[in-house]
Amino acid sequence: MSLAAKLPYDHAFAGGFSGIGSQPLPADADALDYLSRVKAADGAGVEVGVAAAVDAFFADAKELGVFSSLKACCILAGARTLAGALVPVVGDAPTNLPVANGFTSGDYTRGGATPGLKGDGTSYLDSGRANNDDPQNDKHISVYSTETSGSGVTIGTPALEVGRSALFRSTGLSQLAFRVNADSAGFGGSNTSTGLMGASRNQASNFTARASQSDIIFSAASEAPSSSALLIYLEEPGSAFACDDRIAFYSIGTSLSLEDLDTAVTNLINRLKFALLVGENPSGLDPDTIDYIVRGYEAGGTLE
């Protein structure tokens, strides 16, 4: 393993050592701002490899045209601590609830085969963004789960509200359910699928949903969005439909290409896995190569 890849990204020798070689450091201004805020929460900068994964995500999201649509967003992986993971990419920081017994450090895994924050059936995050903060016909919601038991609401507003937005796993139908500012839900895919699950609306008559790297279009007229806060892992306090997914990313904002968001986020999670499983800098490596190596490590292999 490379020592340089495991140094804090802002270490004096993070870019390499004289006569030994060099490695690229994060360069995107927004990524550097985010990494600085994570450092303040963590108490130390993340490793160069982790910082490189974050930097590549910012670059990918901008190049693919989805970054400007992110209005509330967290990378719930990679940071050294839970406090660092709750630092927002953009928008307000989420509130960890209930105050007395919300998520703790034991619920958070920064790397490995299934990084993310594990739902426990009672804890949830208030995203800080209301369902009506984005226009009625210009809206998206998404989560990226690395582990699931196949039930519960991953993101949503109260079930009985008109103009509800939600992503949830239906145990009765063994499918996923999607809503974006709508009174009716669209169902599809498998309720046990992991990866990116999202929904995006850019018109009044229908919306697009995505899961298992596939898009589905649902006919569902838009309704004036409710004013309730969008919650992660739950639709409303006291609900029986709490989610125990391990979630590594979520986003809320205006409409976007879910396929492009999926590409950017999947590459981010794989690069974070690579940096923390392999201990190397993912910069310059092809995403398919990173995916192949990560799957090898997850199966118990190592690089020689």
N, C-alpha and C positions, 0 to 999 in steps of 0.2 A: 504494500500500500504506500501511496505517496504521502509523506509528511506534509508537504506544502498544501495539499488538498484538504487537510484536516486542521490547518491553522485558521483562526478567526479571519474573516474576509478583510478586516481592516488592520491586520497585523503588519508590522513594518516589513516582514519578509513574505507576505502573502503572495506576492507576484512571482516569487521564486528566489533562488539564491545565486549569487555570483559564481559562475563557472559550473553550475549544476543544471540550470535550465530555468524556464519561466512558465507561467500559466496565466491565461486571461482572467481578469477580475471583472466584477460587475461594473457596467458603464451607464446603463439607462438611468436618467436622473430620477424618475419616479420610483424605480426599483431601489435606488440608493436611499431615497427618502424613507421608503417602507422598511428597508433593512435597518436603518438608523433607529426608527421607532421600535422595531422588534428588539434591537440591542438594548434600548433603554428599559424595556419591560423585562427582558431576560437577564440583564446584568452583564452580558457578554455578547459579542458578535457571533453569529452563526459561522460555521466552517465555510471555507472558500467554495467547496463543492455544493453546499446547500445554497449559498448566495448565488452561485452560477445558475442553479436551477431556477431560482426566483427571477433572476435577471432575464433568462431566456423566456420565461413565461410572459413577462411584461413586453418583451420584444415581439413574441409570437402574437399576443393578444392585440397589439397595435397593428402589426402587419396584416393580420386577418380581419381587422376592422371591428373587433368586439370590445376593445378596452373602453371606449367612450360610452358604451351602454351599461357598464358596471357602475351602479350607484351605491350599493351596499355589498361588501364582499369581504370574505375572510379565507385565508389559506390555513386550515386547521391541521397543519402538518409542517414539519421542518424546523419550526422554532424550538429552542431549547426547553421552554417551559410552557405551561398552559397560558400564563399571562402573555407570553409572546405570541402564541397562536391566536389569541383573541384580539390582537392588534389588527385593525382593518386595512385591507389593501386600499380601499376608498370608502368614503362614507363614515357614518358613526360607528363607534365600537359597540359590539353587542353587549347586552347585560346578562350576566350569568345568574340564573334564577332556579329555584327560590333562593332568596338571599341567605337563609340559614343553612340550607343543605343543597346547594347547586353542585355543578361539576367540580371535581377535585383533581389534583395532579395525577392520581391513579387512574383516572378515566382517559388520560391523554397519552398517545403513543406517537412520537415524532417521526419515526421511520419504520423499517422492517417491512414485512410482507403486507401488513394491513395498517398503515398509518392513519391517524385521525383521532377524533374525539368520540368516545363510545357513549351512546345513549344508555341511561340506566332505568328508564321507565318513569322517572319523576322530574329529573333536571331538564332544563331547556334554556335556549338563548332567545332573548328578545333582540331581533335584528336592528332595532332602532329605526326601521323604515315602515311606514304605514302602507297599507294596501293601496290607498289612493294618492300616494306621493308621486306615482307615475301615471301618465295619461291612460284613459280607458282603453284605447286601441293602440297602445304603444308600451308593451310591458313584457318582461320575462322574469322567470324564477328558475333556479337550478340548484342541485346539490350533487356532490360526487361522493358516493359511498364505497368504502372498501370492504365492508362486512355488513351482513344483514341477516335477520331471522325471518324476514318476509312479511312484517306487519307494521302498522303504525304510520303516522304522518311525519314526513321528513321536513316539510316546510308548509305553513299554512295559516289561515285565519279561521275563526269559528265556523263550525259546520253548518249552522242554520242561517248564516248571513247571505243575503243576495249580493251578487257581484264578488263572490268568494274567489280567492286564488289559493291553490293547494296542490301538493304532490303527495300521494300516499299509496300504501301497499294494501291491496284488498285481499284479505285471507279467504273470504267467501268465494271470490271469483279467481283467485290465484293470479291476479293481474295487477298492473299498476294503474293508478287513476290520476288524471290531470285536470286542472282547472286554471284558467286565467281570466279573471274578471267575468265569471260566468256562473249561471245558476245550475247548469248541467255539466256533468263530468264526461270525459272521454276515457275509455278503458282500452288497455292494450299491453303487450309485452308480458314478461313474467315478474311476479311480485318478489322473486328472489334474485333478480338481476342486480349486479353491482355496476360501478362506473357512473357516468354522468346520467342523471335523470333531470329533464327540464321541460319547460313549456314556454312558448313565446307567441304573443299576439301582435300583429301589425295591421289588423283590419277588424271590422265589426262582425263579420259573418262566420269566421272560423279562426282556429289557432293551430300552431304546430307543436307537437310534443316529440320528445326524443328519449330513447332508452336503448341499451344494448347496441349502440352505434347505428341506430336506425331511426328515421323520422316517420311520424304518423300525422296526418292532417285530420282534425276533427271539426265537424260542423257544429258550432255552438255560438249563438248570438251573444255579444258582449252585454254586460250589465254595468251600470254605474258602480265602480268599486267601493267596497266598504272602507271605513276609516280605521279599522282595527290594525294593530301591529302584526307584521308577519313574524311568526315564531318558528324557530328551528327545533326539530324533534317533537313538536307538539302543535295542536291547532288552537287550544285554549287551556288555561290552567284547570286542572281537575278532570280533563278528558281521559277516557279509557283508551284512547288511540295513540298513546305515547309511543315513540319510535326508539328502538334500541340499536339503530344503525351506527356504524362507525363512519363518521362523515369527515372527509378531508378537505372539503371546499364547499362554499355556497356563494351564490350571487343573486342579486335582485337589481332590477333596473329596467331600462327601455328595451324594446324588441331588438333581436339580433339573430344571426345565423347560429342555431344550436349545433350544427355540424362543426362550424369553425370554433365555437366555444369548447366543444368536446375535444377537438384536436389540441387546443392550447392547454386545457386542464389535464387531459390524459398524459400529455408529454411532460407537464409539470410534475405530476405525481410519480411518473416513472423516473424522471431525473432526480427527484428527492430520494426515492428508493435507492437508486444507483449510488448517489453520494453517500448515503448512510449505511447501505448494505455492503457496498464494494469499497468504500472509502476513497474514491477517486473523483476527480473533477469531470462532470459530464460535458463540459464545453467542447464543441467541435465534433461530438459524436452524433452519428445519425440516430434519429429516434427509434428506428427499427432495431439497430444494434443495441441501444440501451435496453429496449424491451426484451430482446433475446437474452442479454446478460442477466438482467433482473430476474427473469423467469428461471434461469439456471440457478441463481442464488436462492430463490424461493424454494426450489426443489432440493436444496442442500449442497449444490456444487459451489466451487470457487474458481477464481482465475489462477492459473499457474504462471 
